Amino acid sequence: MKRRNWTRRQFVRDTAAGVAGASLFGGLPSLGRGSAKGDASKPALLGGAPVRTKPWPRWPRWDPKTDEPRVIEVLRSGVWSRKDVVAEFERKWAAALGAKRCLATTNGTHALITALRVLDIGPGDEVLTTPYTFIATIDAILLNQAMPVFVDVDPDTFQIDPAKLEEKITPRTKAILPVHILGLPCDMDAIMSVARKHGLKVVEDACQAHFAEYRGKKLGTFGDFGAFSFQNSKNLPIGEGGALVSDDDALMDRAFSFHNFGRPYGTMVGDVSGDYVILGTKCRTTEYQAAIGLAQLKRLERETKLRHRNAEYLKSQIQDIPGIRPYRLYDGVTLAAFHLFPFRLDSENFGGLSRDRFLQALQAEGIPCYGGYRPLNKMPYLRDAFSSRVFRAIYRPEELDFDAYVERNACPANDRLCDEAVWLPQFVLLGTRQDMDDIARAIRKIRENAEELARA
Ligand SMILES: *Cc1c(COP(=O)(O)O)cnc(C)c1O
């Protein structure tokens, strides 16, 4: 992308249009570098000087001195397919989370697909999940030919609302797939108690929640499986990569076998050594990816604590601004990962300024921000899945009636949340307290000029 040379106006136009687009996590250019002259009280969007011209911390972090020797060693060894370095990463990731086992995968999407497959969640089964997530969560359900059942969110926490789980349970419900979205923990006490009561499996989508904790226990270790992503934007970035964790040896042996063409592994033994014992696929990661992961793992704890500290400070600085409603953490949360820093904009109490106009104004002040997800419970991809031959072979026509499905799966709280949410990317939380003050100052400045911005 050649955004670097674009003017601010082109950038604002581009990112505003791209809010609902696919490139939410792309690198943002630093805005207005070296052109901070002008009226500081006037909104930058209306030609004033931006609050912020200093660049933000770069992402991903990389220190050639400490991070490269191991990667280069692997590259020169010629052993690039999974072997000792991947096994070492798996051991260390499991240990860091307090899980018994870990399996590294090509990405988080395939970690989720593998988890559901190994738990035998498939044709005719219903999986309870949130509409406020990344598409991969839902893809994993549909690609196993199971039916996603959307449970509305608690807009204060941005998470699946556990009080609404039970009313969605039917005899066909097999699992709950809670997503610790934005890196903020779900209400795990409530979710696990519903799961136990109804005998449901739990697969945690922790793809944004590295090292986050609930009652001192790391996310991903509550359910039958926890799934992680190491995609470039994630808090532990490898470029691509993922992992499953679990304490269940039999499940993990089966997951390993599935991810390696169905070859025997551990308790997954064949009659004749070398037989393919189950139908499998291949989603193995490489030795050099594992070497990058080991380098990134060293900074994750420090960075997670820093993000949490900065997020709570920033929240304290903006929560009294009329019309700004920051996230709430559940009582049991001891550490959040803050893959994104979220708040809601209540336009009515914010001088009538629309959310999208607010995003443009905040970007113009030099603060990277996005509007986030659109409702996943009513998009065309569902219609496509329902009209596929495999779905039509499994489900009755009434079950695949798209309009009826959308009505059954209505999530009004989520619809509103998608219209009101504002996200700041995690890397801004790796800055200093002064950086957080810049963000708060920019929001306050927009509040003071909200009426004028809304009119202009
Ligand atoms: C990133 C992400 C995934 C998918 O992970 P990939 O590594 O990109 O395949 C799944 N769920 C959520 C919530 C994510 O953010």
The ligand as an SDF file (V2000), in Angstrom:
LIG
                    3D

 15 15  0  0  0  0  0  0  0  0999 V2000
   -7.8320  -13.2490   14.4480 C   0  0  0  0  0  0  0  0  0  0  0  0
   -9.0060  -13.9810   14.9510 C   0  0  0  0  0  0  0  0  0  0  0  0
   -9.3200  -15.2700   14.5550 C   0  0  0  0  0  0  0  0  0  0  0  0
   -8.5950  -15.9920   13.4620 C   0  0  0  0  0  0  0  0  0  0  0  0
   -7.2430  -16.0630   13.6170 O   0  0  0  0  0  0  0  0  0  0  0  0
   -6.2990  -16.1490   12.3030 P   0  0  0  0  0  0  0  0  0  0  0  0
   -4.9650  -16.4540   12.8810 O   0  0  0  0  0  0  0  0  0  0  0  0
   -6.3660  -14.8270   11.6210 O   0  0  0  0  0  0  0  0  0  0  0  0
   -6.8150  -17.2550   11.4780 O   0  0  0  0  0  0  0  0  0  0  0  0
  -10.3980  -15.8970   15.1370 C   0  0  0  0  0  0  0  0  0  0  0  0
  -11.1550  -15.2680   16.0480 N   0  0  0  0  0  0  0  0  0  0  0  0
  -10.9000  -14.0120   16.4410 C   0  0  0  0  0  0  0  0  0  0  0  0
  -11.7640  -13.3800   17.4740 C   0  0  0  0  0  0  0  0  0  0  0  0
   -9.8250  -13.3210   15.8920 C   0  0  0  0  0  0  0  0  0  0  0  0
   -9.6020  -12.0630   16.2590 O   0  0  0  0  0  0  0  0  0  0  0  0
  1  2  1  0
  2  3  1  0
  2 14  2  0
  3  4  1  0
  3 10  2  0
  4  5  1  0
  5  6  1  0
  6  7  2  0
  6  8  1  0
  6  9  1  0
 10 11  1  0
 11 12  2  0
 12 13  1  0
 12 14  1  0
 14 15  1  0
M  END
$$$$
